[in-house]
Amino acid sequence: MEEATLGSPVEERPFRVALTATFGGALAPVPGWFFGPGLRHRIWFEPHLISVRLFKYSAVNLGQRRQAFSAALQKVNCKFCLSLILFLPLATLGHTTESTVPSLHEYRLHFYHTHTGERLDVVYRRGDQYIPEALDELDHYLRDHRTGDVRHFDPRLFDLLYDLTASLGDSDGEIDVICGYRTPWSNEFLRTRSPHTGVAQHSLHMQAEAIDIRLPGIRTSELRNAALSLHRGGVGYYRSLDFVHVDVGRVRHW
């Protein structure tokens, strides 16, 4: 017989065999993870109270094994038994927790491009994480439609659009895109075409930080007021052209 005192190494095989020999198939098998390297840390809950005698598998026959293990169990402090009963259900706790984790909130935008006629319905963010593939798709969609050039957009602009439509109760509505990214060439072309275009020489459209939009069914004056209330960047109101400019630059309006 070998005595395993608290804090001493415990051989896995004798203990596993003792359980099998004592209880046979009447009880569910003890899971393998219970006998891992940290066994003594899971069993010896109270070192000063517990002492269990184990025995070598090869040294006893079946009847002796049953008697020895039954005697060992009687020596286990009742507090240990209670601790073991409380510990075993934790094995399934991880699975239960995973199944109850709420799904991440999805940020979705719907677009219609007034120049290309293209539509886009895209989830660009889940929870706090932007989706790279969706951002690439948005970059291409909002390309300079005159030259075909693409530039990476500041994703804060999409958050601004999401919050703007939500504030108007139109989260599922389509956003009409008048202008997204503009190359310096396109910006200069528009700026010099007419003195009344309102195109700035250093427009944030060239930095892919601005967009000109309208929302079908919502007056542009109402859209402007909602954008101003967010205090999230620049807001330009073009009443005669029926669109609103929003960007993620400094807070200002015109």
C-alpha positions in Angstrom: 0.0 0.0 0.0 1.2 3.6 -0.7 -0.1 6.6 1.2 -0.7 9.8 -0.8 -0.6 12.7 1.6 -1.7 16.2 0.7 0.6 17.9 -1.8 2.3 14.7 -2.8 2.2 13.4 -6.4 -0.7 11.1 -7.1 -0.5 8.3 -9.7 -3.3 8.5 -12.2 -3.7 4.9 -13.1 -4.4 3.3 -9.6 -7.0 6.0 -8.9 -8.7 5.6 -12.3 -8.7 1.7 -12.0 -10.0 1.9 -8.4 -13.0 3.9 -9.6 -13.7 1.5 -12.4 -13.3 -1.6 -10.2 -15.4 -0.2 -7.4 -18.3 1.1 -9.4 -18.1 -0.9 -12.6 -20.4 0.3 -15.3 -23.1 1.5 -12.9 -21.8 5.1 -13.0 -20.8 7.3 -15.8 -17.0 7.1 -16.4 -14.9 9.8 -14.9 -13.8 12.2 -17.7 -10.1 12.1 -18.7 -9.6 15.7 -18.0 -10.1 14.9 -14.3 -6.8 13.1 -14.2 -4.7 15.8 -15.9 -1.4 17.2 -14.4 -3.4 19.4 -12.1 -5.2 16.5 -10.4 -3.9 17.1 -6.9 -5.0 20.8 -7.1 -8.5 19.6 -8.0 -8.7 17.0 -5.3 -6.8 18.3 -2.3 -9.1 21.2 -1.4 -8.1 21.1 2.3 -4.6 19.8 2.7 -4.8 19.6 6.5 -8.1 17.6 6.6 -7.8 15.0 3.8 -5.7 11.8 3.5 -6.5 9.1 1.0 -4.7 5.7 0.8 -4.1 4.5 -2.8 -2.8 1.1 -3.8 -0.8 -0.4 -6.7 -3.0 -1.9 -9.4 -0.7 -4.9 -9.9 -0.6 -5.7 -6.2 -4.2 -6.6 -5.5 -7.0 -8.6 -7.0 -10.4 -7.3 -7.9 -12.0 -8.0 -4.5 -9.1 -6.4 -2.6 -9.3 -3.4 -4.9 -12.9 -2.8 -4.1 -12.4 -3.2 -0.4 -9.4 -0.9 -0.4 -11.0 1.8 -2.4 -14.2 1.6 -0.3 -12.1 2.0 2.8 -10.3 5.0 1.3 -13.5 6.7 0.5 -14.6 6.5 4.1 -11.5 8.4 5.1 -12.2 11.3 2.8 -13.4 14.3 4.8 -17.1 15.1 4.1 -16.0 18.6 3.1 -14.0 17.1 0.3 -17.0 15.2 -0.9 -19.1 18.4 -0.9 -16.3 20.3 -2.8 -16.1 17.5 -5.4 -19.9 17.6 -5.9 -19.8 21.3 -6.4 -16.8 21.1 -8.7 -18.0 18.5 -11.2 -20.8 20.5 -12.7 -18.3 23.2 -13.7 -17.1 20.9 -16.5 -20.1 21.9 -18.6 -20.2 25.5 -17.5 -18.1 26.7 -20.4 -20.5 25.2 -22.9 -23.5 26.7 -21.2 -21.8 30.2 -21.2 -20.9 30.0 -24.9 -24.5 29.2 -25.9 -25.9 32.2 -24.0 -23.4 34.8 -25.2 -25.5 37.4 -27.1 -24.7 38.0 -30.8 -22.8 41.1 -31.7 -24.7 44.1 -33.0 -24.4 44.5 -36.8 -24.0 47.9 -38.5 -25.6 47.9 -41.9 -25.9 50.6 -44.5 -28.0 50.7 -47.7 -26.8 52.9 -50.7 -27.9 54.0 -54.1 -25.3 55.8 -56.2 -27.0 58.5 -58.3 -24.2 58.5 -60.9 -23.4 54.9 -61.5 -26.9 53.5 -60.6 -25.3 50.9 -58.4 -26.8 49.7 -55.1 -25.0 48.3 -52.1 -26.4 46.6 -48.9 -23.5 46.0 -46.6 -22.7 45.1 -43.0 -19.5 46.9 -42.4 -19.1 46.3 -38.6 -20.0 43.8 -35.9 -19.7 45.0 -32.4 -16.5 47.0 -32.1 -14.8 45.3 -35.0 -14.9 46.7 -38.6 -15.1 44.0 -41.3 -12.1 44.5 -43.7 -13.8 42.9 -46.7 -16.8 45.2 -46.3 -14.6 48.3 -46.0 -12.9 47.3 -49.2 -16.3 46.9 -50.9 -17.3 50.4 -49.7 -14.0 51.9 -50.9 -14.7 50.6 -54.4 -18.4 51.6 -54.3 -17.6 55.2 -53.3 -14.7 55.5 -55.9 -14.3 58.6 -58.1 -16.9 57.8 -60.7 -15.2 60.0 -63.2 -11.8 58.4 -63.1 -12.4 55.1 -61.4 -9.8 55.8 -58.7 -10.3 54.2 -55.3 -9.1 55.4 -51.9 -9.5 54.0 -48.5 -12.3 55.7 -46.6 -12.1 56.7 -42.9 -14.6 54.2 -41.3 -15.7 56.8 -38.9 -17.6 58.3 -41.8 -19.7 55.1 -42.1 -20.4 55.3 -38.3 -21.6 58.8 -38.8 -24.0 57.8 -41.6 -25.3 54.9 -39.5 -26.0 57.2 -36.5 -27.4 59.9 -38.7 -30.0 57.6 -40.4 -30.8 56.0 -37.0 -31.4 59.5 -35.5 -34.0 60.1 -38.2 -35.6 56.7 -37.7 -34.5 55.6 -41.2 -31.9 52.9 -40.4 -33.2 50.6 -43.0 -33.6 53.3 -45.6 -31.5 53.8 -48.7 -28.8 56.6 -48.8 -28.6 58.4 -52.1 -24.9 59.0 -52.8 -24.2 62.2 -54.8 -20.4 62.1 -54.4 -18.0 60.0 -52.5 -14.2 60.1 -53.2 -12.9 62.7 -55.5 -9.4 62.8 -57.0 -7.6 66.1 -57.1 -8.3 66.2 -60.8 -12.0 65.7 -60.3 -12.1 68.2 -57.5 -10.4 70.9 -59.6 -12.6 70.1 -62.5 -15.8 70.7 -60.4 -14.3 73.7 -58.6 -13.4 75.6 -61.8 -16.5 74.6 -63.8 -18.6 77.2 -62.1 -18.0 79.7 -59.3 -21.2 78.6 -57.6 -20.5 74.9 -57.2 -19.4 75.3 -53.6 -16.5 72.8 -54.1 -13.6 73.7 -51.7 -10.1 73.7 -53.0 -8.9 71.5 -50.2 -12.1 69.4 -50.0 -12.1 66.4 -47.6 -13.6 64.4 -50.5 -10.0 64.1 -51.7 -9.1 62.5 -48.4 -12.0 60.1 -48.5 -13.4 61.7 -45.3 -16.5 63.2 -46.8 -19.7 62.3 -48.7 -22.6 64.1 -50.2 -26.0 62.5 -49.7 -29.7 62.8 -49.6 -32.3 60.5 -48.0 -35.4 59.8 -50.1 -38.6 60.8 -48.2 -36.7 63.1 -45.8 -36.3 66.8 -46.5 -32.6 67.9 -46.8 -33.2 70.6 -44.2 -34.3 68.0 -41.7 -31.2 65.9 -42.7 -29.0 68.9 -42.2 -30.4 69.6 -38.7 -30.0 66.0 -37.7 -26.3 66.0 -38.9 -25.7 69.3 -37.0 -27.1 67.8 -33.8 -24.5 65.0 -33.9 -21.6 67.4 -33.6 -19.4 64.9 -35.5 -17.7 67.0 -38.2 -18.5 69.3 -41.0 -22.1 69.8 -42.4 -22.8 71.6 -45.6 -26.4 72.3 -46.8 -27.0 72.7 -50.6 -30.6 73.5 -50.8 -30.8 74.2 -54.6 -29.0 71.0 -55.4 -31.0 69.1 -52.8 -28.2 67.3 -50.9 -26.2 67.6 -47.7 -22.4 67.2 -47.2 -21.1 65.5 -44.1 -17.5 64.7 -43.1 -15.4 63.7 -40.2 -13.2 66.7 -40.1 -13.5 69.5 -37.5 -17.0 70.6 -36.4 -18.2 73.4 -38.7 -21.2 74.2 -41.0 -22.1 76.3 -44.0 
